[in-house]
Amino acid sequence: MSIRPILTAPDPRLREISKPVSEVTDELRALMDDMLETMYDAPGIGLAAIQVGVPLRIIVMDLADKDEPPQPRYFVNPVIRDPSDDLQPYEEGCLSVPDFYDEVERPARCVVDYVDYNGNAQTLEAEGLLAVCIQHEMDHLEGVLFIDHLSRLKRERIMKKLKKERLAAAY
């Protein structure tokens, strides 16, 4: 396992739409292991493959509290269905938009169909933080960042700061 670099906005690769996975192979499991290690190192609670430069429909996450043992989850080709009509506001952040947090409203509950680490089809009913996290990470698979859910003014302000930081880091 190895830690991979995480892409940060405004990197144009974050806007790519990820491609479906045809089969869960040992190579893909190694990618998922790297993604999980990268996420833990960052530290974060979720990571999409595109965030490490791989445009495949793969997500890893772990919502365990710090005093709990790790509870890694792997989602290959996830599809959300039956999102609830009631929305839940949640303060979100993102490893690809470092140091910025803001409230985003998303469906409070949803059902997710996916393939797991071993290639088995699964269905999960998600609510609360799990529902928020899966929807946030699935946005990445569509080339969407959480800041795209904010007002244009907030989004432009954040992007301006990120570009300025990137320029400063280049020197």
trRosetta pair geometry for C-beta under 8 A, 3 or more apart (Angstrom, degrees):
i j d omega theta_ij theta_ji phi_ij phi_ji
1 30 7.7 -159 -94 -159 61 69
1 33 4.7 -107 -103 141 106 108
1 34 5.7 -178 -154 -84 71 56
1 36 7.9 -54 -148 66 134 92
1 37 4.7 131 161 -33 122 151
2 34 5.4 -6 59 -123 65 104
2 37 6.9 147 86 86 12 145
3 34 7.4 174 -94 -165 18 78
3 37 5.6 -114 -80 124 68 103
3 38 5.0 130 -147 -96 65 69
3 41 5.0 -5 -118 17 130 165
4 34 5.5 62 -23 158 113 116
4 35 7.3 -24 29 -87 126 51
4 38 4.9 -39 40 -84 78 142
4 52 4.2 56 107 -153 138 123
4 53 7.5 -131 164 26 127 102
5 52 7.0 132 75 -140 48 73
5 53 7.6 36 77 -15 89 122
6 38 6.5 147 -62 169 96 119
6 42 6.5 48 -31 -104 152 121
6 47 7.6 -97 -114 -134 114 119
6 51 5.5 -9 -150 158 85 97
6 52 6.3 -51 -102 -86 54 68
6 95 5.1 -72 -179 143 156 115
6 96 6.3 -131 161 -81 103 69
7 11 4.4 -113 -175 71 106 157
7 13 5.7 -103 -137 73 163 115
7 14 5.6 -171 118 -60 127 97
7 50 7.5 -65 39 143 138 66
7 51 5.7 -148 41 -161 90 46
7 52 7.1 -169 -7 -92 89 16
7 53 5.9 128 -44 -61 120 76
7 96 5.8 10 93 -124 72 108
8 11 6.1 103 69 -7 38 113
8 95 7.9 -106 -92 138 84 59
8 96 5.2 178 -116 -160 47 55
8 97 7.0 140 -156 -79 82 30
8 98 6.1 -36 -125 -5 130 102
8 162 6.9 -154 149 -161 106 118
8 166 7.6 -173 94 -83 116 110
9 14 6.0 -76 -84 47 72 161
9 96 5.8 88 -25 148 81 89
9 97 5.2 14 14 -90 125 80
9 145 6.1 21 -71 -95 134 164
9 147 7.5 -42 -26 27 174 138
9 159 6.6 -86 145 -114 123 78
9 162 5.2 10 97 154 91 165
10 14 7.9 -131 -170 38 31 125
10 159 6.0 63 -74 -153 113 98
10 162 6.2 133 -30 107 80 123
10 163 6.0 7 -2 -77 125 90
10 166 7.5 -96 25 -10 85 157
11 14 5.2 95 81 -11 88 102
11 96 7.7 -99 39 -161 113 107
12 15 5.6 -51 -167 29 57 114
12 16 7.8 78 140 -39 69 85
13 16 5.5 -24 -166 -7 53 118
13 50 6.8 -173 145 -176 89 90
13 53 6.0 4 145 -121 158 68
13 55 7.4 -123 -172 -64 93 104
14 50 6.4 118 -125 139 47 112
14 51 7.2 41 -111 -99 93 59
14 96 5.7 138 -115 179 140 147
14 140 7.3 -69 -161 -145 82 85
14 143 6.9 118 135 -145 51 63
14 145 6.5 32 149 -64 127 110
15 143 4.2 50 -172 -165 43 110
16 50 6.1 -168 68 -139 101 127
16 55 4.8 -63 121 -111 136 130
16 143 5.6 -178 64 -90 17 107
17 55 7.5 64 92 -168 33 115
17 141 7.2 41 -160 151 58 57
17 142 5.8 0 -120 -143 86 41
17 143 5.2 -60 -67 -21 60 113
18 48 7.3 -128 -43 169 152 117
18 49 6.6 108 -131 66 139 107
18 50 5.3 -115 -72 -52 112 116
18 55 4.7 -163 -116 -177 64 65
18 56 5.5 19 -171 116 108 5
18 57 4.7 145 117 -69 119 61
18 58 7.7 -137 176 15 147 61
18 140 7.6 40 -22 123 128 74
18 141 4.3 -73 33 -150 125 73
18 142 7.7 -66 19 -54 85 30
19 55 5.8 64 4 125 87 93
19 56 5.9 -42 65 -109 76 55
19 57 6.7 -117 94 -19 28 90
20 56 7.8 19 157 -156 8 71
20 57 5.3 -13 -107 16 44 134
20 77 5.3 44 -144 -108 88 108
21 24 6.7 54 140 -73 135 62
21 28 6.4 81 -149 -124 137 151
21 56 5.5 61 -70 -174 93 114
21 57 5.9 -128 -12 56 87 86
21 58 6.5 65 -44 -59 136 97
21 76 5.1 -59 46 -173 144 109
21 77 5.6 -122 38 -44 90 100
21 115 7.4 -124 76 57 120 136
23 28 7.9 -179 104 -1 56 144
23 119 7.0 6 -169 -124 65 123
24 28 5.3 -119 -147 79 56 138
24 29 6.8 72 174 -54 94 87
24 76 5.8 -156 -81 -8 109 175
24 115 6.1 -158 -39 136 124 125
24 116 8.0 -12 -72 90 168 42
24 117 7.2 144 -171 174 146 26
24 118 6.9 112 106 141 148 14
24 119 3.8 -153 47 -80 123 86
25 28 4.9 101 49 8 70 98
25 29 7.1 -127 100 -3 40 86
26 29 5.5 -52 -147 37 35 113
26 30 6.4 40 151 -22 65 101
27 30 5.7 -51 -152 32 31 113
27 31 6.7 35 147 -19 62 102
28 31 5.3 -47 -150 33 39 116
28 32 6.4 40 150 -19 67 101
28 56 7.7 -123 -126 136 106 161
28 58 7.1 -166 -167 -89 103 148
28 76 7.3 50 161 -108 138 135
29 32 5.5 -50 -147 36 36 112
29 33 6.4 40 150 -21 65 102
29 117 6.3 77 -120 -171 96 85
30 33 5.6 -49 -147 35 33 114
30 34 6.5 35 151 -18 63 103
31 34 5.7 -55 -151 37 31 111
31 35 6.3 34 151 -22 66 105
31 49 6.7 25 156 -123 124 114
31 54 6.4 -102 -157 94 134 178
31 56 7.7 41 133 52 159 141
31 58 6.9 64 114 100 121 167
32 35 5.4 -50 -145 35 33 115
32 36 6.4 35 154 -21 64 103
32 58 6.3 -118 -86 179 91 131
32 60 5.7 139 -160 -71 81 122
32 74 5.2 29 -163 -128 142 125
32 117 6.3 -164 109 -119 162 90
33 36 5.8 -52 -149 34 30 111
33 37 6.5 28 153 -15 64 106
34 37 5.8 -57 -148 40 31 110
34 38 6.1 34 153 -21 66 109
34 52 7.3 155 120 166 109 168
35 38 5.6 -56 -147 38 29 114
35 39 6.2 31 154 -21 65 106
35 47 5.2 -172 -180 98 97 125
35 49 6.4 -66 -90 -95 142 64
35 52 6.1 -136 -103 0 83 145
35 58 7.1 -171 -24 125 167 116
35 60 4.6 143 112 10 117 135
36 39 5.7 -53 -147 35 30 112
36 40 6.4 29 155 -17 64 105
36 47 7.7 -172 -86 44 34 126
36 60 4.8 -115 -75 166 77 154
36 62 7.2 77 -147 -27 97 121
36 72 5.4 8 -133 -131 138 135
36 74 8.0 -56 -61 -81 119 94
37 40 5.9 -53 -146 37 30 110
37 41 6.2 30 154 -20 64 110
38 41 5.8 -59 -148 37 28 112
38 42 6.5 44 153 -42 62 100
38 47 6.4 143 91 -159 105 173
38 52 6.1 79 92 -85 175 131
39 42 5.8 -42 -154 8 31 120
39 43 7.4 50 152 -158 54 52
39 44 4.8 -89 -161 65 79 98
39 45 7.4 -136 174 16 117 1
39 46 6.9 -92 -141 146 137 5
39 47 4.1 -134 -81 -15 113 130
39 60 6.0 -149 -9 94 150 112
39 61 7.5 -133 -179 -109 163 39
39 62 7.1 138 114 19 131 102
39 95 7.4 -118 -123 -43 67 159
40 43 6.0 -16 -175 -127 35 88
40 44 7.9 -93 -65 44 19 62
40 62 7.3 13 -79 40 90 142
40 70 7.8 -26 -98 -112 130 130
42 47 7.7 152 -13 -75 148 125
42 95 5.1 -31 -167 -121 153 128
44 47 6.1 105 87 -58 136 94
44 95 4.7 -57 -67 -55 148 120
45 61 5.8 30 148 -158 67 91
45 62 6.3 -124 -151 70 61 56
45 63 5.7 56 -168 -95 119 60
45 133 6.0 -85 116 -122 113 136
46 59 6.6 -6 -169 -175 99 104
46 60 7.1 172 -149 91 53 49
46 61 3.9 -9 -101 -102 81 105
46 133 4.8 163 -44 -173 144 104
46 134 7.8 -154 -124 -77 148 37
46 136 6.5 115 78 85 150 112
46 137 4.6 -109 160 -65 130 124
47 51 5.4 -117 -164 61 83 140
47 52 7.2 45 167 -27 121 105
47 59 7.2 162 84 -155 42 60
47 60 5.4 -6 58 58 90 90
47 61 7.3 168 17 -78 59 62
47 95 6.5 -12 -101 31 92 147
47 137 7.2 27 67 -123 7 117
48 51 5.1 106 64 -9 72 103
48 58 7.1 134 -161 85 58 55
48 59 5.2 -29 -101 -100 69 80
48 137 4.9 159 -59 -167 99 83
48 138 7.8 159 -93 -76 129 21
48 140 3.6 174 27 95 157 140
48 141 5.8 -140 -153 -55 138 73
49 52 6.3 -69 -164 45 45 95
49 54 4.2 -70 167 84 103 101
49 55 7.1 165 107 -98 105 7
49 56 4.7 -27 93 60 160 82
49 57 7.5 -36 28 4 126 3
49 58 4.1 63 -37 60 125 100
49 59 7.4 -98 -16 -68 77 40
50 53 7.2 46 -167 -89 40 9
50 54 6.6 -114 -84 72 34 47
50 55 5.3 46 -101 -104 92 56
50 56 7.8 -176 -56 36 71 44
50 140 5.5 -175 54 159 119 100
50 141 6.8 165 -7 -99 127 43
50 143 7.8 -116 171 -85 168 57
51 95 6.3 69 -175 82 143 113
51 96 5.3 -120 -129 -58 103 120
51 140 6.2 -31 -44 -162 98 147
54 58 7.4 -13 105 43 119 121
57 76 6.8 91 103 -171 82 52
57 77 4.9 70 103 -93 129 48
57 78 6.9 -156 165 26 103 65
57 141 5.2 57 -122 -144 76 131
58 74 7.6 -22 -164 -168 91 85
58 75 7.1 151 -157 86 44 60
58 76 5.4 -8 -106 -107 79 70
59 74 7.6 155 85 -159 56 40
59 75 4.2 -6 59 60 100 109
59 78 6.1 -27 20 -1 124 136
59 134 7.2 110 121 -135 160 65
59 137 4.3 92 -136 146 132 136
59 138 7.0 -51 -54 -67 149 61
59 140 7.7 129 -97 59 102 120
59 141 7.3 -72 -54 -49 106 117
60 72 6.5 -20 -169 -164 102 99
60 73 6.9 153 -160 81 52 56
60 74 5.6 -14 -106 -103 78 66
60 75 7.5 -172 -78 22 32 75
61 72 7.6 148 84 -153 34 54
61 73 5.0 -17 65 58 81 104
61 75 7.6 13 10 -1 102 112
61 133 5.5 113 -146 150 154 132
61 134 7.4 -107 2 -78 158 66
61 137 6.6 -115 -58 -40 121 156
62 70 5.6 -30 -154 -160 145 84
62 71 5.6 143 -149 69 84 61
62 72 4.9 -40 -80 -94 109 53
62 73 6.7 166 -80 10 52 77
63 71 6.8 -46 53 75 64 117
63 73 7.8 5 1 2 90 125
63 129 5.8 140 -146 114 136 122
63 130 6.1 -90 -21 -82 164 77
63 133 6.5 -148 -77 -5 116 163
64 68 4.2 -133 -173 89 101 117
64 69 6.7 -85 -161 87 156 36
64 70 5.6 -167 31 -132 152 29
64 71 4.2 136 -55 13 111 100
65 68 4.7 88 54 2 77 108
68 71 6.9 -14 128 -21 122 111
74 116 5.8 92 79 -163 98 60
74 117 4.2 87 53 -64 152 87
75 78 4.2 10 166 -56 121 122
75 112 7.0 -40 -132 157 133 135
75 114 4.4 -56 -151 -159 82 159
75 115 7.9 104 -167 56 43 49
75 116 7.8 -31 -98 -103 38 49
75 134 7.1 107 -47 -132 168 100
75 137 7.7 113 55 107 136 137
76 114 6.1 126 54 179 48 93
76 115 4.1 -49 74 72 105 96
76 116 7.1 -134 17 -44 100 3
76 117 7.9 143 -19 -78 114 30
76 119 7.9 -25 52 -103 151 47
77 114 6.2 156 79 -141 63 65
77 115 5.5 40 43 12 106 106
78 112 5.3 -16 -161 -170 108 110
78 113 7.1 148 -153 79 53 46
78 114 4.1 -16 -97 -90 72 115
78 134 6.9 -133 169 -168 157 105
78 138 5.9 -103 93 -95 121 110
78 141 7.6 180 55 -15 95 162
79 112 7.0 148 72 -156 42 59
79 113 4.8 -15 58 60 98 96
79 114 7.1 176 17 -70 64 64
80 83 6.2 34 154 -59 118 100
80 110 5.0 -12 -159 168 105 140
80 111 7.2 129 -160 73 55 49
80 112 5.7 -30 -98 -98 62 75
80 134 7.2 140 -85 129 110 112
80 135 6.7 50 -85 -98 156 79
80 138 6.1 115 -27 129 118 177
81 110 7.2 138 66 -175 31 89
81 111 5.1 -35 72 74 81 102
81 112 7.8 157 22 -92 70 27
81 113 6.6 25 5 -6 116 105
82 110 6.3 147 86 -150 68 57
82 111 4.6 35 51 15 116 111
83 107 3.6 -179 -179 -14 104 175
83 109 7.3 153 -156 89 48 53
83 110 4.4 -15 -101 -99 67 104
83 135 7.9 75 -113 -96 124 128
84 107 4.7 146 51 -172 70 100
84 108 5.1 -46 66 53 139 82
84 109 4.1 66 -25 50 127 88
84 110 6.8 -115 -5 -64 75 59
85 107 7.5 4 -52 -124 8 98
86 107 7.3 92 75 -149 48 62
86 108 5.0 -19 98 10 94 126
86 109 7.8 40 61 14 96 92
87 105 4.3 34 166 175 128 109
87 106 6.5 152 -150 77 83 15
87 107 6.2 -63 -104 -90 59 35
87 108 6.5 152 -160 -35 12 85
88 105 6.8 159 73 -149 28 66
88 106 6.3 -31 58 66 79 67
88 107 7.3 24 14 140 89 19
88 108 3.9 102 -30 -95 117 84
88 128 7.7 -117 159 -113 170 34
88 131 7.5 83 41 87 138 126
88 132 6.9 -96 91 -70 118 107
89 103 4.9 11 -176 -176 108 114
89 104 7.2 158 -147 80 62 27
89 105 5.0 -37 -87 -88 68 78
90 103 6.8 154 76 -145 22 69
90 104 6.3 -30 63 62 74 75
90 105 7.9 129 14 -101 68 33
90 106 6.9 -38 24 26 113 103
90 129 7.4 146 -140 -106 146 62
90 132 4.6 -22 48 -123 166 153
91 101 5.4 35 172 169 102 110
91 102 6.8 -141 -143 131 72 10
91 103 5.2 -45 -88 -84 63 66
91 104 7.9 115 -123 14 20 72
92 101 6.7 180 87 -149 34 70
92 102 6.8 -24 55 65 76 55
92 103 7.5 113 10 -126 77 21
92 104 4.9 -13 8 16 128 120
92 132 7.1 -153 -84 169 107 116
92 136 6.0 178 -141 -106 136 137
92 146 4.7 -136 114 -159 137 154
93 97 7.3 -148 -172 82 59 92
93 99 8.0 54 -151 -56 120 3
93 100 6.7 156 -132 85 81 47
93 101 4.4 -38 -75 -94 96 87
93 146 7.7 -169 -151 57 6 157
94 97 4.2 49 68 34 111 94
94 98 7.7 -97 90 -62 62 37
94 100 7.6 -18 37 70 86 89
94 136 7.3 -155 -92 177 101 120
94 145 6.5 -177 82 -161 175 91
94 146 5.2 179 -41 14 129 120
94 147 7.8 -103 20 -23 138 88
95 98 6.7 12 -162 -78 36 80
96 140 7.6 127 11 -114 148 119
96 145 6.7 -120 95 -120 119 112
97 100 5.1 -63 144 52 101 116
97 145 6.0 107 -42 -175 129 128
97 146 6.8 -127 31 47 144 97
97 147 5.8 162 -123 -26 164 120
97 158 6.7 19 -167 165 119 130
97 162 7.0 -69 -139 -83 71 141
100 147 7.1 16 116 -79 139 118
100 158 5.2 69 -136 -136 162 120
100 161 7.8 137 -71 76 125 135
100 162 8.0 -61 -20 -61 137 106
102 146 7.5 163 58 133 92 110
102 147 7.4 82 36 -107 131 69
102 150 5.6 32 105 -92 154 128
102 154 6.5 94 -113 170 165 144
104 132 7.9 130 81 -153 105 104
104 136 7.8 115 76 -93 151 100
104 146 5.6 -103 -48 -166 153 99
104 149 4.6 59 -133 99 111 145
104 150 7.4 -77 -88 -62 88 75
105 149 7.7 -166 41 171 60 128
106 131 7.1 180 113 131 117 95
106 132 5.6 136 56 -117 137 69
106 135 4.9 150 -170 94 147 158
106 136 7.7 -97 -53 -53 161 75
107 110 5.5 88 99 -56 128 102
107 131 6.8 -102 99 166 78 127
107 135 7.0 155 45 -80 87 153
108 127 6.2 20 148 -149 76 86
108 128 7.6 22 -173 -61 78 36
108 131 6.4 73 163 89 30 157
109 125 7.2 0 -171 -180 104 86
109 126 6.7 165 -153 91 57 55
109 127 4.3 -16 -101 -97 88 91
109 131 5.6 -105 -114 -94 29 155
110 125 8.0 -177 96 -152 34 51
110 126 5.5 -10 63 61 75 99
110 131 5.3 131 21 -141 90 103
110 134 7.2 -141 70 84 124 126
110 135 6.8 112 12 -65 151 108
111 123 6.4 -3 -179 -173 102 98
111 124 7.1 160 -159 82 56 45
111 125 5.5 -28 -104 -102 77 64
111 126 7.3 161 -100 17 24 78
112 123 7.1 160 83 -155 49 50
112 124 4.7 -13 59 60 98 97
112 126 5.8 32 -6 -9 113 123
112 134 5.6 -87 -70 175 150 153
113 121 7.3 -8 -172 -170 91 93
113 122 7.4 165 -154 87 48 50
113 123 5.3 -19 -100 -102 70 79
114 121 7.7 162 93 -151 31 52
114 122 5.6 -21 70 63 76 94
114 123 7.9 145 23 -91 66 34
114 124 7.2 -13 23 8 110 110
115 119 5.9 -10 177 -148 115 36
115 120 6.7 153 -156 73 69 27
115 121 5.9 -40 -99 -92 71 49
115 122 7.0 135 -119 14 20 86
116 119 7.1 -52 69 18 65 16
116 120 5.1 -10 38 58 108 84
116 122 5.1 68 -41 -17 104 133
124 130 7.9 -111 151 158 125 131
124 134 8.0 180 92 -85 129 160
126 130 4.3 -133 -152 118 99 105
126 131 4.1 151 127 -78 99 69
126 134 5.5 -6 166 16 177 142
127 130 6.6 38 55 58 33 102
127 131 5.0 6 -122 -26 20 127
128 131 6.1 114 48 18 32 99
128 132 7.2 -63 139 -2 36 101
129 132 5.5 -55 -146 39 36 113
129 133 5.9 34 158 -21 70 109
130 133 5.9 -56 -142 38 27 109
130 134 6.3 22 161 -16 64 108
131 134 6.2 -56 -143 38 26 106
131 135 6.3 22 159 -14 62 111
132 135 6.1 -66 -152 40 26 107
132 136 6.1 27 153 -22 65 110
133 136 5.6 -53 -144 35 30 114
133 137 6.2 22 160 -12 65 108
134 137 6.0 -57 -145 42 29 106
134 138 6.0 30 156 -20 65 110
135 138 5.7 -54 -141 39 30 111
135 139 6.6 44 153 -30 61 97
136 139 5.8 -48 -162 20 30 116
136 140 7.5 34 143 -20 58 96
136 146 5.9 -3 -140 -79 100 110
137 140 5.6 -42 -165 21 44 116
137 141 7.4 46 142 -20 64 97
138 141 5.3 -42 -158 25 47 117
138 142 7.0 34 148 -7 67 103
139 142 5.8 -69 -159 45 38 103
139 144 3.9 -87 -178 83 93 107
139 145 7.1 148 130 -86 121 9
139 146 6.9 116 80 -71 156 58
139 148 7.6 -176 -179 49 130 124
140 143 7.6 53 -171 -68 34 16
140 144 7.0 -103 -69 62 26 61
140 145 7.5 51 -93 -92 70 53
144 148 5.0 -101 -162 46 85 151
145 148 5.3 119 62 -15 67 98
146 149 5.9 -47 -173 23 52 112
146 150 7.7 55 136 -25 67 99
147 150 5.2 -42 -161 18 56 120
147 154 7.2 -147 -157 118 90 94
147 155 4.8 129 156 -120 100 84
147 158 5.3 -128 -132 74 145 152
147 159 7.4 158 128 -50 154 88
148 155 6.7 68 -95 -117 34 139
150 154 4.1 -90 153 85 127 128
150 155 5.0 159 77 -55 104 86
150 158 7.6 78 63 0 154 137
151 154 4.7 91 57 9 84 101
151 155 6.8 -154 90 -5 41 90
152 155 5.7 -59 -145 41 29 112
152 156 6.1 28 159 -19 67 109
153 156 6.0 -57 -146 37 25 108
153 157 6.4 27 155 -20 62 108
154 157 5.7 -58 -150 36 29 112
154 158 6.4 27 155 -17 65 107
155 158 5.9 -57 -150 37 29 109
155 159 6.3 25 155 -16 65 109
156 159 5.8 -55 -143 40 31 110
156 160 6.2 37 156 -25 65 106
157 160 5.8 -52 -149 32 28 114
157 161 6.7 25 154 -15 61 105
158 161 5.9 -58 -153 37 31 109
158 162 6.3 30 152 -18 67 108
159 162 5.6 -53 -144 38 34 112
159 163 6.3 35 157 -19 67 105
160 163 6.0 -54 -148 36 28 109
160 164 6.4 29 152 -20 62 108
161 164 5.6 -56 -148 37 31 113
161 165 6.3 32 154 -19 66 106
162 165 5.7 -53 -147 37 31 111
162 166 6.3 33 153 -21 64 105
163 166 5.6 -53 -148 35 32 113
163 167 6.4 33 153 -19 64 104
164 167 5.8 -54 -151 35 31 111
164 168 6.4 30 151 -18 64 107
165 168 5.6 -54 -146 38 32 112
165 169 6.2 32 154 -20 66 107
166 169 5.8 -55 -146 36 30 111
166 170 6.6 36 151 -29 62 104
167 170 5.7 -53 -154 25 32 116
167 171 7.3 18 154 -11 62 104
168 171 6.4 -67 -161 36 34 103
